[in-house]
Amino acid sequence: MTERTGRCLCGAVSFKLGADPLAVRVCWCRDCQRIAANGTVNMMVAADALVVAGALAEHAMTAASGNEITRQFCPGCGTHLFAKSSARPQFRVVRAGTLDDPSSVSPTMNIWATSAPLWACLDPALERVEHQPLPPQSRAVQGQEISQ
């Protein structure tokens, strides 16, 4: 396990991850494109492995998956940091670009690829999923079975 740290652009919000990501994916859904003007590289982490310092602002909405997604960002500089889904409250999404060392993770999959613009550069070495991926196989985390 590698402890990872990160922060927003202005430094008012920082975080530590006390466990390795369960999945790292490039998301091409239209919501992520609106956030980043591109696809976003997202890490799925166990919620209890994420420790946040600083105040967060939130915006909740229903995503294309049908789940309620709450996005969390710095109220000062607007950096989008985290997201959580009503379907998987035991997980948090962390934007890989907010890590102090974003090269410490590598995506393994492009998701919502059908929504990618024609100019998008999707790495052909990564698995391609047209919409929401099926959950990966269950993994044991701290003695509990979970599905991603």
C-alpha positions as CSV (number, residue, x, y, z in Angstrom):
1,M,0.0,0.0,0.0
2,T,1.2,3.5,-0.9
3,E,-0.1,6.5,1.0
4,R,-1.0,9.2,-1.4
5,T,-1.7,12.9,-0.8
6,G,-3.3,15.6,-2.8
7,R,-4.9,19.0,-2.7
8,C,-6.9,21.6,-4.6
9,L,-5.4,24.4,-6.6
10,C,-5.3,26.9,-3.8
11,G,-4.4,24.4,-1.1
12,A,-7.4,25.1,1.2
13,V,-8.5,21.4,0.8
14,S,-6.0,18.6,1.2
15,F,-6.4,14.9,1.5
16,K,-4.7,11.6,2.3
17,L,-5.5,8.2,0.9
18,G,-4.6,5.4,3.3
19,A,-5.2,2.6,0.8
20,D,-4.5,1.9,-2.9
21,P,-7.2,2.7,-5.4
22,L,-9.6,-0.2,-6.2
23,A,-9.9,1.0,-9.8
24,V,-8.5,3.8,-12.0
25,R,-10.4,4.7,-15.1
26,V,-10.7,7.5,-17.7
27,C,-14.3,8.6,-17.8
28,W,-15.8,10.1,-21.0
29,C,-19.3,10.7,-19.7
30,R,-20.7,14.2,-20.6
31,D,-20.6,15.3,-17.0
32,C,-16.9,14.5,-16.7
33,Q,-16.3,16.3,-20.0
34,R,-18.0,19.4,-18.6
35,I,-15.9,19.3,-15.5
36,A,-12.6,18.9,-17.3
37,A,-13.3,19.8,-21.0
38,N,-11.9,16.3,-21.6
39,G,-12.1,12.9,-20.0
40,T,-11.3,12.7,-16.3
41,V,-9.0,10.1,-14.7
42,N,-10.8,8.9,-11.6
43,M,-9.7,6.6,-8.8
44,M,-12.3,4.5,-6.9
45,V,-11.3,4.3,-3.3
46,A,-12.8,2.9,-0.1
47,A,-14.6,5.8,1.6
48,D,-13.0,5.1,4.9
49,A,-9.5,5.3,3.3
50,L,-10.0,9.0,2.4
51,V,-9.2,11.6,5.0
52,V,-10.0,15.2,4.0
53,A,-8.8,18.5,5.6
54,G,-10.7,21.6,4.7
55,A,-14.2,22.6,3.8
56,L,-15.9,21.2,0.7
57,A,-18.8,22.5,-1.4
58,E,-21.1,20.0,-3.0
59,H,-23.4,19.7,-6.1
60,A,-25.8,16.7,-6.4
61,M,-27.6,15.5,-9.6
62,T,-28.8,12.4,-11.3
63,A,-26.1,11.0,-13.7
64,A,-26.7,9.1,-17.0
65,S,-26.3,5.9,-14.9
66,G,-29.5,6.9,-13.0
67,N,-27.6,7.2,-9.7
68,E,-27.4,10.4,-7.7
69,I,-23.9,11.7,-7.9
70,T,-22.6,14.2,-5.4
71,R,-19.5,16.1,-6.6
72,Q,-17.3,17.8,-4.0
73,F,-15.0,20.7,-4.8
74,C,-13.1,23.5,-3.1
75,P,-15.4,26.4,-2.4
76,G,-12.5,28.8,-2.9
77,C,-10.8,27.8,-6.1
78,G,-13.4,25.5,-7.5
79,T,-11.1,22.5,-8.0
80,H,-13.2,19.4,-8.4
81,L,-11.8,16.8,-6.0
82,F,-14.2,14.0,-5.2
83,A,-17.6,12.4,-6.0
84,K,-19.8,9.8,-4.4
85,S,-22.7,7.8,-5.8
86,S,-25.9,6.8,-4.1
87,A,-25.4,3.3,-5.6
88,R,-22.0,2.7,-3.9
89,P,-21.8,4.8,-0.6
90,Q,-18.8,2.7,0.6
91,F,-16.7,4.2,-2.2
92,R,-15.4,7.7,-3.2
93,V,-14.1,8.9,-6.5
94,V,-10.9,10.9,-6.3
95,R,-9.8,12.9,-9.4
96,A,-6.3,11.6,-10.1
97,G,-5.1,15.0,-11.3
98,T,-5.4,16.4,-7.7
99,L,-2.8,13.9,-6.4
100,D,0.6,15.4,-5.4
101,D,2.0,12.6,-7.6
102,P,-0.6,11.8,-10.3
103,S,2.0,9.4,-11.9
104,S,1.6,7.1,-8.9
105,V,-1.6,5.6,-10.6
106,S,-2.4,4.5,-14.1
107,P,-5.8,4.0,-15.6
108,T,-6.8,0.6,-16.9
109,M,-10.0,1.4,-18.7
110,N,-11.9,4.0,-20.7
111,I,-15.5,4.2,-19.6
112,W,-18.5,5.9,-21.3
113,A,-16.3,5.7,-24.4
114,T,-19.4,6.1,-26.6
115,S,-19.7,9.7,-25.3
116,A,-16.1,10.7,-26.2
117,P,-15.7,13.4,-28.8
118,L,-14.3,12.4,-32.2
119,W,-11.0,14.1,-31.4
120,A,-10.5,12.3,-28.1
121,C,-7.3,10.3,-27.7
122,L,-8.3,7.0,-26.2
123,D,-5.4,4.8,-25.4
124,P,-6.0,1.6,-27.4
125,A,-4.1,-0.4,-24.8
126,L,-6.8,0.3,-22.2
127,E,-10.0,-1.7,-22.0
128,R,-12.9,0.2,-23.7
129,V,-16.4,0.1,-22.2
130,E,-19.1,2.0,-24.1
131,H,-21.2,3.0,-21.0
132,Q,-21.1,2.3,-17.3
133,P,-18.8,-0.7,-16.6
134,L,-20.0,-3.7,-14.7
135,P,-18.6,-3.8,-11.2
136,P,-15.2,-5.6,-11.0
137,Q,-15.0,-8.9,-9.1
138,S,-15.6,-8.6,-5.4
139,R,-12.6,-7.9,-3.3
140,A,-12.1,-8.3,0.5
141,V,-11.4,-5.0,2.1
142,Q,-10.8,-4.9,5.9
143,G,-12.5,-8.3,6.3
144,Q,-15.7,-7.3,4.3
145,E,-16.7,-8.4,0.9
146,I,-17.4,-5.5,-1.4
147,S,-18.3,-5.1,-5.1
148,Q,-17.0,-2.1,-7.0
